[in-house]
Amino acid sequence: MLPKPQRLNLKKDFKWVASGKKIESKFLKLFLRVGENTSPRIGIALSSKNFKKAVDRNRARRITSKAFEVLYKSLPQTINIVALPKAGVVSVKSGDVVLDLEELLKNGKIID
């Protein structure tokens, strides 16, 4: 899990970022917004509609969080991201999600 200063915590922050640019991949839907922060901030939102069991929600959160930890150093300093994992994320290995996220960020011209 990312340290608290590197996470989005407030509901208003999630809503602000969710009103920004949206990009989607096989396992994730990302909302992006550039702000005035000094380090990238990440928020992960899950719904019990997509993940019925708590163990599935927790696994999806852990897998998504791990993918962002791996790629965190390559993110721009002022970016804010809200990630919504899709239901298929719990059935794959974390390495697949990392590759999917990296490809998504490169296609969206967020990282080089």
Beta strands, then each sheet from edge to edge (+ up, - down):
strand 1: 21-24
strand 2: 28-34
strand 3: 41-44
strand 4: 79-85
sheet 1: 1+ 2- 4+ 3+
end
